[in-house]
């Protein structure tokens, strides 16, 4: 544990939540932990070096043949440019920015490190542009994510169920980690509005977005929360969708897969298979 410099303490007393969030996002790259109204520094917060290593994925869709999506307004996964998001939750939440599209159905597939499909669902979308989210359901057929294991996911827009080529998709990874005890204690004591900065400082991406999105839905006219959301997305190079509105989603239209399948899901056309293909 390091002593907090006096200039940091003085600066903290003058910071708004938005400014603090920017500081936490920057410091998270250096294994720091932030909280409001105090700023503390802790070592070894990120559980593994994986978070700094880029994994194969596809953060931005490529558009499709026909009217499904337009490359100038792409489908975007709200994940860091490493393609990996960390979570402390057993059943995390995922986020995507969906462009204007005639698609009315989306598909989500989650696979484990053995490339076994452990969850698959389709759900209705409106076709209106905006940020949609999906939370894994806590059910007997879907065990919680294992700690420190990487899970691959694919999110697809299905524009024509009878035409496999009329699909646009993004791919990424999620890893469940154990919170540093200090961070857990801060979250327990924190007010809801202060939790995003704590998650951001700890590098827990998925939970940062979830806590902020819940605040924004409860306070849709709060400009500070909207600014915080933009700050988080811009911190990982997602300026193109930083102002996209949150939209209601997603009623599932089929149940989760009952058990892991021994074979890997059929790859989408254009799937990246190495870091060189990362979008």
C-alpha positions in Angstrom: 0.0 0.0 0.0 1.3 3.5 -0.9 0.8 6.8 0.9 -1.5 9.1 -1.0 0.4 12.3 -2.1 -1.0 15.5 -0.7 -1.6 16.9 -4.2 -3.9 14.0 -5.0 -5.9 14.6 -1.8 -6.2 18.3 -2.6 -7.2 17.5 -6.2 -9.8 15.0 -5.0 -11.5 17.5 -2.9 -12.2 19.6 -5.9 -13.2 16.9 -8.4 -16.6 16.3 -9.8 -17.7 12.7 -10.2 -17.1 12.9 -13.9 -13.5 14.1 -13.4 -12.9 11.4 -10.8 -14.2 8.8 -13.2 -11.7 10.0 -15.8 -8.9 9.8 -13.2 -10.0 6.3 -12.2 -10.1 5.1 -15.7 -6.5 6.4 -16.3 -5.2 5.0 -13.0 -6.8 1.6 -13.6 -4.0 1.0 -16.2 -1.5 1.3 -13.4 -3.3 -1.1 -11.0 -4.9 1.6 -8.9 -8.2 1.6 -7.1 -10.4 4.7 -6.9 -13.3 5.5 -4.6 -15.5 8.5 -3.8 -15.1 10.7 -1.8 -11.6 9.3 -1.0 -8.9 8.1 -3.4 -6.9 5.1 -2.3 -4.1 3.2 -4.1 -3.7 -0.6 -4.0 -1.4 -3.0 -5.6 -2.2 -6.2 -7.6 -5.8 -5.2 -8.3 -6.1 -6.8 -11.7 -6.0 -10.5 -11.1 -4.0 -11.5 -14.2 -2.0 -10.1 -17.1 -4.7 -11.2 -19.5 -6.5 -7.9 -19.2 -3.5 -6.2 -20.9 -3.2 -8.8 -23.7 -5.3 -8.5 -26.8 -7.4 -11.5 -27.5 -8.8 -12.4 -30.9 -12.2 -10.8 -31.4 -14.3 -8.5 -33.4 -15.3 -5.3 -31.6 -16.8 -3.6 -34.7 -19.0 -5.3 -37.2 -18.1 -5.2 -40.9 -21.6 -4.6 -42.3 -23.3 -7.1 -44.6 -24.3 -7.7 -48.1 -27.7 -6.1 -48.4 -29.6 -3.8 -46.0 -28.8 -5.5 -42.7 -26.2 -3.0 -41.5 -24.2 -0.2 -43.0 -20.4 -0.1 -42.5 -20.7 3.7 -41.9 -22.9 3.0 -38.9 -21.6 -0.3 -37.6 -22.6 -2.8 -34.9 -20.2 -2.2 -32.0 -19.5 -4.3 -28.9 -19.0 -2.1 -25.8 -15.7 -3.7 -24.7 -12.1 -2.6 -24.3 -9.8 -2.8 -27.3 -8.3 -5.9 -25.7 -11.7 -7.6 -26.5 -11.8 -8.7 -22.9 -14.1 -7.4 -20.2 -13.7 -8.3 -16.5 -16.7 -8.9 -14.2 -17.1 -9.8 -10.5 -20.6 -11.2 -11.1 -21.5 -14.8 -11.5 -24.0 -13.8 -14.2 -22.7 -10.7 -15.9 -24.3 -8.2 -18.2 -23.1 -7.5 -21.8 -23.6 -4.3 -23.9 -23.7 -3.5 -27.6 -24.5 -0.5 -29.7 -26.9 -1.6 -32.4 -27.2 0.7 -35.5 -30.3 1.3 -37.6 -31.2 -2.1 -39.0 -34.2 -4.0 -40.4 -33.2 -7.0 -38.2 -35.8 -7.8 -35.6 -33.9 -10.8 -34.0 -30.5 -11.0 -32.4 -28.6 -14.0 -31.2 -26.1 -14.4 -28.3 -23.8 -17.4 -27.8 -21.4 -18.0 -24.9 -18.7 -20.7 -25.0 -16.2 -21.9 -22.4 -12.4 -22.3 -22.8 -13.0 -25.8 -24.3 -15.1 -24.2 -27.1 -18.2 -25.8 -25.7 -21.4 -23.8 -26.2 -22.8 -23.3 -22.7 -25.5 -20.7 -23.5 -27.4 -19.6 -26.6 -30.4 -17.4 -26.9 -32.3 -15.3 -29.4 -34.3 -12.2 -28.6 -36.3 -9.5 -30.2 -35.0 -6.1 -31.0 -36.8 -3.1 -32.4 -34.4 -2.1 -35.1 -34.0 1.4 -33.6 -30.4 2.5 -32.9 -29.0 2.5 -29.4 -27.3 0.5 -26.7 -28.8 -2.9 -25.8 -27.8 -5.2 -23.0 -28.2 -8.8 -22.0 -27.7 -10.3 -18.5 -27.0 -14.0 -18.2 -29.9 -15.7 -16.4 -29.3 -17.3 -13.1 -30.8 -20.7 -13.7 -30.3 -24.4 -12.9 -29.3 -25.0 -16.6 -26.6 -22.4 -16.6 -23.9 -22.6 -14.0 -22.2 -19.4 -12.8 -19.0 -18.3 -14.6 -16.0 -19.9 -13.2 -13.3 -17.7 -11.7 -10.4 -16.6 -13.8 -11.6 -18.5 -16.9 -12.1 -16.8 -20.2 -15.4 -17.2 -21.9 -16.0 -16.3 -25.6 -19.2 -14.8 -26.8 -20.8 -13.8 -30.1 -23.6 -11.3 -30.6 -25.3 -11.4 -34.1 -28.0 -9.5 -35.9 -30.1 -11.8 -37.9 -31.6 -9.9 -40.8 -32.9 -12.8 -42.8 -33.3 -16.2 -41.0 -33.4 -18.0 -44.4 -30.1 -16.3 -45.6 -27.0 -17.2 -43.5 -25.1 -14.4 -45.2 -27.5 -11.7 -44.0 -25.9 -11.6 -40.5 -23.6 -9.0 -38.9 -21.8 -9.9 -35.7 -19.3 -8.9 -33.0 -17.2 -11.2 -30.8 -15.4 -10.8 -27.5 -14.5 -12.3 -24.1 -15.4 -12.1 -20.5 -13.6 -13.2 -17.4 -15.0 -13.4 -13.8 -12.5 -12.3 -11.2 -12.4 -12.0 -7.4 -12.6 -8.4 -6.1 -9.8 -7.1 -4.0 -11.1 -7.1 -0.4 -10.5 -3.3 -0.2 -12.5 -2.8 -3.3 -15.3 -5.0 -2.1 -15.4 -3.0 1.2 -15.6 0.3 -0.7 -18.5 -1.0 -2.8 -20.4 -2.2 0.2 -20.2 1.3 1.8 -20.6 3.3 -1.4 -23.8 5.0 -2.6 -25.0 3.8 -6.0 -23.8 6.9 -7.7 -20.3 6.3 -6.5 -20.0 2.6 -7.5 -19.1 3.1 -11.2 -15.9 5.0 -10.3 -14.9 2.2 -7.9 -15.4 -0.5 -10.6 -13.6 1.7 -13.2 -10.6 2.2 -11.0 -10.4 -1.6 -10.3 -10.6 -2.3 -14.1 -13.9 -4.2 -13.8 -15.3 -3.2 -17.2 -18.6 -5.0 -17.4 -19.7 -4.0 -13.9 -18.7 -0.4 -14.6 -21.1 -0.3 -17.5 -23.8 -2.1 -15.7 -23.8 0.2 -12.6 -23.7 3.3 -14.8 -26.5 2.0 -17.1 -28.7 1.3 -14.1 -28.2 4.9 -12.9 -28.9 6.3 -16.3 -32.1 4.4 -16.7 -33.3 5.5 -13.2 -32.2 9.1 -14.0 -32.6 9.6 -17.7 -32.3 13.4 -17.6 -29.2 13.5 -15.5 -26.5 15.1 -17.7 -23.7 14.2 -15.3 -24.5 10.5 -15.7 -24.6 10.8 -19.4 -21.2 12.5 -19.3 -19.8 9.7 -17.2 -21.1 7.2 -19.7 -19.4 9.0 -22.5 -16.2 9.3 -20.5 -16.1 5.5 -20.0 -16.6 4.7 -23.7 -14.2 7.3 -24.9 -11.5 5.9 -22.6 -11.4 2.7 -24.7 -11.7 4.4 -28.1 -15.5 4.0 -28.6 -16.2 7.7 -29.3 -18.3 6.7 -32.3 -21.1 5.3 -30.0 -20.5 7.3 -26.8 -23.7 9.3 -27.3 -25.9 6.4 -28.4 -29.1 6.2 -26.3 -29.9 3.3 -24.0 -32.9 1.3 -25.4 -35.0 -1.3 -23.9 -34.0 -4.9 -24.6 -34.1 -7.9 -24.6 -37.0 -10.3 -24.1 -35.6 -13.8 -24.8 -37.5 -15.9 -27.4 -36.0 -19.3 -26.5 -34.5 -20.9 -23.3 -30.7 -21.3 -22.7 -28.8 -24.3 -23.9 -29.4 -27.1 -21.3 -25.8 -28.3 -21.2 -22.4 -27.7 -22.8 -21.9 -29.1 -26.3 -18.7 -30.9 -27.0 -18.1 -29.2 -30.3 -17.4 -25.5 -30.9 -20.1 -23.3 -32.4 -20.1 -22.9 -36.1 -17.9 -19.8 -36.8 -19.4 -16.8 -38.5 -18.0 -15.8 -41.9 -15.1 -13.5 -41.3 -14.5 -14.7 -37.7 -11.1 -13.6 -36.4 -8.9 -16.5 -35.3 -5.8 -14.7 -34.3 -4.8 -11.4 -32.7 -3.9 -10.1 -36.2 -7.6 -10.3 -37.1 -8.8 -8.3 -34.1 -11.1 -5.5 -34.8 
